[in-house]
Amino acid sequence: MNTGSPDQIDFNFDKNNLCREESVTDLKVGSIRCLRPIKPDGADDENRMTIFVGHTQLHSPQGLVPLQCPLKATTLKQAIEEFPGAMKIALEEMVERAKQMQAQQAAQKENESRIITPGR
């Protein structure tokens, strides 16, 4: 969101992109958000597809780590079947990004000079 003054922030809903949100969980592994398209009057919008998003949390030494990813599904049954594989891929991608960030930080530390030169 824009952090400008309140007059500069647009709080208008996009009436052509409304969804009703539902959440389904197994109370153990995670949850699936179902974003069902609706029209401005609240009726189902059959011209747009439902969006499914998987969510879970992983335990780490630093605390809980949220993990989410879109699910390639058109029905809840497909989303449930897609969930395990999609979460594994999302976890692998998150671990790879973390390794890349650690490598970048290590490279920056190597390039930092701890010697202070007079006149600079």
C-alpha positions as CSV (number, residue, x, y, z in Angstrom):
1,M,0.0,0.0,0.0
2,N,1.2,3.5,-0.7
3,T,2.5,5.2,2.5
4,G,1.6,8.7,1.3
5,S,-1.0,11.0,2.9
6,P,-4.5,9.6,3.3
7,D,-5.7,11.8,0.4
8,Q,-3.3,9.9,-2.0
9,I,-4.4,6.4,-1.1
10,D,-7.1,4.9,-3.2
11,F,-9.5,2.9,-1.0
12,N,-12.0,2.1,-3.8
13,F,-12.8,-1.6,-4.3
14,D,-12.3,-3.0,-7.8
15,K,-16.0,-4.0,-8.4
16,N,-15.0,-6.2,-11.3
17,N,-12.6,-8.3,-9.2
18,L,-14.6,-9.3,-6.1
19,C,-14.2,-12.7,-4.4
20,R,-15.9,-14.4,-1.5
21,E,-13.2,-16.0,0.7
22,E,-13.7,-19.4,2.3
23,S,-11.2,-21.5,4.2
24,V,-11.0,-25.2,4.4
25,T,-8.7,-27.0,6.9
26,D,-7.9,-30.5,8.1
27,L,-6.9,-29.1,11.5
28,K,-3.4,-30.8,11.1
29,V,-1.5,-29.9,8.0
30,G,-2.8,-26.6,6.7
31,S,-5.6,-24.9,5.0
32,I,-6.8,-24.0,1.5
33,R,-8.3,-20.6,0.8
34,C,-11.0,-20.7,-1.8
35,L,-11.5,-17.3,-3.5
36,R,-14.9,-17.6,-5.3
37,P,-15.6,-14.8,-7.8
38,I,-18.7,-12.8,-7.2
39,K,-20.5,-9.9,-8.8
40,P,-21.0,-6.6,-7.0
41,D,-24.5,-7.7,-5.9
42,G,-23.0,-10.8,-4.2
43,A,-24.2,-13.3,-6.8
44,D,-21.7,-15.9,-8.0
45,D,-19.7,-14.8,-11.1
46,E,-19.7,-18.0,-13.3
47,N,-17.4,-16.2,-15.9
48,R,-14.4,-16.3,-13.6
49,M,-12.6,-19.3,-12.1
50,T,-12.3,-20.0,-8.4
51,I,-8.7,-19.4,-7.1
52,F,-7.3,-21.9,-4.6
53,V,-4.3,-21.0,-2.3
54,G,-2.6,-23.5,0.0
55,H,-1.3,-22.4,3.4
56,T,0.7,-24.1,6.1
57,Q,3.2,-23.2,8.9
58,L,6.6,-24.8,9.5
59,H,8.3,-24.9,12.9
60,S,11.9,-23.5,12.9
61,P,14.3,-22.5,15.6
62,Q,13.2,-18.9,15.0
63,G,9.5,-19.7,15.3
64,L,6.7,-20.5,12.9
65,V,7.4,-19.8,9.2
66,P,4.3,-19.3,7.0
67,L,4.3,-21.1,3.6
68,Q,1.7,-20.5,0.9
69,C,1.4,-21.1,-2.8
70,P,-1.3,-21.1,-5.5
71,L,-2.9,-24.4,-6.3
72,K,-3.5,-25.4,-9.9
73,A,-7.0,-26.6,-9.4
74,T,-10.6,-25.9,-10.5
75,T,-12.3,-27.8,-7.7
76,L,-11.7,-28.2,-4.0
77,K,-11.1,-32.0,-4.5
78,Q,-8.3,-31.1,-7.0
79,A,-6.9,-28.5,-4.6
80,I,-6.7,-31.1,-1.8
81,E,-4.9,-33.5,-4.1
82,E,-2.5,-30.7,-5.4
83,F,-1.7,-29.5,-1.9
84,P,1.1,-31.8,-0.8
85,G,3.1,-31.5,-4.0
86,A,2.6,-27.8,-4.3
87,M,3.8,-27.3,-0.7
88,K,6.9,-29.4,-1.3
89,I,7.8,-27.2,-4.3
90,A,7.1,-24.0,-2.4
91,L,9.3,-25.2,0.5
92,E,12.1,-26.1,-1.9
93,E,11.9,-22.6,-3.5
94,M,11.9,-20.9,-0.1
95,V,15.0,-22.8,1.0
96,E,16.7,-22.0,-2.3
97,R,15.9,-18.3,-1.9
98,A,17.2,-18.4,1.7
99,K,20.5,-20.0,0.5
100,Q,20.8,-17.3,-2.2
101,M,20.2,-14.5,0.4
102,Q,22.8,-16.0,2.8
103,A,25.4,-16.2,-0.1
104,Q,24.7,-12.6,-1.0
105,Q,25.1,-11.5,2.6
106,A,28.4,-13.4,2.9
107,A,29.7,-11.9,-0.3
108,Q,28.8,-8.4,1.0
109,K,30.6,-9.0,4.3
110,E,33.7,-10.1,2.4
111,N,33.7,-6.9,0.3
112,E,33.2,-4.6,3.3
113,S,36.5,-3.0,4.3
114,R,37.0,-2.7,8.1
115,I,39.9,-0.3,7.6
116,I,39.1,3.4,7.9
117,T,41.3,5.4,5.6
118,P,41.9,9.1,6.6
119,G,40.7,11.6,4.0
120,R,37.9,9.5,2.6
